[in-house]
Each structure stands twice: as structure tokens, then as C-alpha cells.
Amino acid sequence: MTTKISRRGVLQSSMAAALVSAVPSLSLAEFAGYKPAVSGRPSPPQSQYGKTSTAEEVTAGMNLAGKTALVTGCNSGLGLETMRVLALRGAHVIGAARTAEKAKEACESVEGKTTPLVVELTDLPGIVAAAGQVAAMDIPLDMLILNAGIMALPELRLANGVELQFAVNHVGHFLLANRLLEQVIAADAGRVVVVSSGAHRWAPDEGIQFDNLDGADGYDPRQAYGQSKVANGLFSRELARRLGATKATSNSLHPGVIPTNLSRHLPPRDIDTSDPRYKTIPQGAATQCYVATSPDLARVTGYYFSDCNPAEASDHMQDDEMAARLWTVSEELVADYL
Ligand SMILES: NC(=O)c1ccc[n+]([C@@H]2O[C@H](COP(=O)([O-])OP(=O)(O)OC[C@H]3O[C@@H](n4cnc5c(N)ncnc54)[C@H](OP(=O)(O)O)[C@@H]3O)[C@@H](O)[C@H]2O)c1
């Protein structure tokens, strides 16, 4: 396999290679070291699926009629495939995108029952309004799939006082999820599914740099992405703990390494998609569809998945003190909108 590197693509190419190598495959023994977030809940079983399974395969034969899913970032990459497959299986999918046009076009592009929703994750009043529209539907939310994301912005950019990847990937989703929690809890077995990344291991040595959330003391595109993705995992873990005795669950995942628009902020690249280390989009959407729907995971909460199986996360992403602190800091960041 080769990754063709354009002269301008050195930074981007090395990041793509680093992302692939950031995700070693796991043995059961390695997974045995994972610290459960919530005691008294079942461990995830090993599934029959793996790296090459597709979203259609992991949901084959399922009838999701009567279930409702909300998917952020529904207009592109993994989010679009997730919406397509959940709708194909009969779920009503609320497809969230940054603009009404993108949400409508994406929803109209798939078969099944979909409802477009505008969610721009840097627009905190807009998130409140969107959650209000979902609340007005007055239906339980069976699956809340926090999928939207951006990666490795070359220059430091801010939104709502924090670095943009942290703002979009974590803070916006934190607010959206909190505004929708009642509806998730109202479902028979509501699931929050947080799309993190193996690149959570790119986070700074401290995990989350709470004193540098605005990047003023230094900004590294790759570290900032890693920080936002460790935040995804910590948020999911703390949410699992807070959901406690309810029927609702929260889990996070790494989808694999998939050529999508995620690399839009990197220099142009030319990836050989026959590289066996890369997944196709249908394969990339499999783990989130598996975690969102598998009957085997109905009570499983607070875990991290990769290749449709439980996976080991970094020590930072299993740090309950850091998870609790992140929750408090996030609440402060969106205090006017919670
Ligand atoms: N692809 C990979 O190799 C890989 C690996 C590990 C983890 N992931 C994670 O997988 C998730 C999906 O990524 P993808 O690969 O499918 O990338 P993608 O094709 O670029 O899709 C990302 C989605 O997020 C949306 N988005 C970006 N900024 C937003 C904002 N401010 N508000 C609301 N939505 C916003 C995008 O909307 P627009 O199209 O309007 O910009 C798009 O719909 C991300 O969380 C990513 O971190 C991907």
C-alpha cells in the first residue's frame, strides 16, 4: 500500500499515517485493563463484527421502526452513512447539519423517514432552539449520535472563548446532549453515542489543558484535535456515570481511519484507498451503528469501542477526576444556555 504525498501534503500525510498508527488492534488481555465507568453494569461482549464490517452488515435484519435517532453532521462522511442505514432499517432519523439547506438535502438523499434540523455547534442559542424543536416533537430519543467534527485546523481559531475543535467537537455537543437528555432518558433504552477517535491519544500530556482552552499559551493542530477527542470520551464516561440507574446509556468510539471531508483543513492529499489500513465510509460508520443499535449493548454503558468491539482507551480517557472536572468546566462554558 502507498500513500501518495504531494509536496504540499507532508504535514497532512504524516498526520494521516500517525492516525493509522495511533490505533493498534487490541487483544482481549489489553481490553481487560479497561476501568468500567459504572459498577454493576455488564461488560460489552466481543461481537462477531470487525474492521471490515459495514453499517448495513451490523444492522442486518433489524427492524428499527418506532425508534428515533438524532445524528449530528448528517450531511457528510460517517454521519450521512449512519443516517442512511438507520433510516433504511426503519428508524426515524433527525438529521442535523449546519444549515437548513445541507440538512434538507442530506435527508432527501436517503430512503426512509427523516427530519432535517439545523445544528451549528458553535451557535449556542441555535443549539437551544434546535433542542426545543426536538422537544416539541414530543417523542423519546432512542439514539443520540454525536458525530459531527472537525480536525486539525492549521491556525488557532476560537468560538465562544475556546479553541474551535474543542468548541465544535466537545462543547457544542455537550450543550446539545444536555438539552436532549430528558428525551433520551424517556426512551426504553436510550443511547448516547459519542464519536471520539483513536487520535484521543494525541492529547497533550495533561490530557485536557484546562488552563489553555483558548490556545493562548500555545496551539498545536494535532494536539488540539486529540484534546477535543479525549474530551468526547471523558464526556461520554461522565455521562454514563450520571445516567447511573436510568435505562439510558452512553458510550464512545473510534470509527477507524476513513478518507472523508474531515481532512478539509489539511493540505491537499492523495490517499490510495486500497490501503488496507483505511476503511471505506460504510465500514467507518459500522461501529457507531453497532453501538447505537446492538441488542447486546442494551445495558452496556461507559465503554469505548473500535471495530465494533470494546477497546482500550488511554489512561486520560479513563480518568474519572478529569471527566468530572471537564463536566464542571463545560457547564460553566455554556451556563447561560443549559
Ligand atoms: N474520518 C476519520 O478517519 C475519522 C477518524 C476518527 C474519528 N472520526 C470522527 O468521525 C466523525 C465524523 O467525521 P467524518 O470523517 O465523517 O468527517 P466529515 O465528512 O468531515 O463530516 C463531519 C461533519 O461534521 C459537520 N460539522 C463540522 N463543523 C460543524 C459545526 N461547527 N457544527 C455542526 N456540524 C459541523 C460537517 O458539516 P459541514 O459538511 O457543513 O462542514 C460534517 O457534516 C468526527 O467526529 C470525526 O472526528 C473520523
The ligand as a Gaussian input file, in Angstrom:
#p B3LYP/6-31G(d) Opt

LIG

0 1
 N      -12.658000      10.021000       9.099000
 C      -11.830000       9.516000      10.000000
 O      -10.796000       8.934000       9.677000
 C      -12.160000       9.637000      11.461000
 C      -11.302000       9.020000      12.390000
 C      -11.596000       9.137000      13.747000
 C      -12.695000       9.855000      14.160000
 N      -13.505000      10.466000      13.232000
 C      -14.644000      11.234000      13.717000
 O      -15.784000      10.890000      12.978000
 C      -16.715000      11.966000      13.000000
 C      -17.293000      12.165000      11.621000
 O      -16.255000      12.614000      10.792000
 P      -16.198000      12.328000       9.217000
 O      -14.947000      11.596000       8.971000
 O      -17.483000      11.799000       8.735000
 O      -15.951000      13.814000       8.676000
 P      -16.773000      14.751000       7.676000
 O      -17.143000      14.017000       6.448000
 O      -15.958000      15.982000       7.550000
 O      -18.099000      15.073000       8.478000
 C      -18.082000      15.943000       9.582000
 C      -19.440000      16.522000       9.787000
 O      -19.367000      17.436000      10.879000
 C      -20.014000      18.642000      10.491000
 N      -19.531000      19.811000      11.177000
 C      -18.310000      20.396000      11.078000
 N      -18.289000      21.534000      11.802000
 C      -19.521000      21.670000      12.362000
 C      -20.116000      22.648000      13.179000
 N      -19.469000      23.759000      13.566000
 N      -21.401000      22.462000      13.559000
 C      -22.090000      21.370000      13.161000
 N      -21.584000      20.426000      12.366000
 C      -20.301000      20.571000      11.960000
 C      -19.716000      18.746000       8.994000
 O      -20.586000      19.692000       8.401000
 P      -20.139000      20.504000       7.065000
 O      -20.081000      19.488000       5.981000
 O      -21.202000      21.511000       6.890000
 O      -18.813000      21.120000       7.366000
 C      -19.967000      17.320000       8.580000
 O      -21.336000      17.083000       8.435000
 C      -15.956000      13.162000      13.575000
 O      -16.336000      13.342000      14.921000
 C      -14.505000      12.731000      13.495000
 O      -13.706000      13.357000      14.490000
 C      -13.264000      10.352000      11.909000

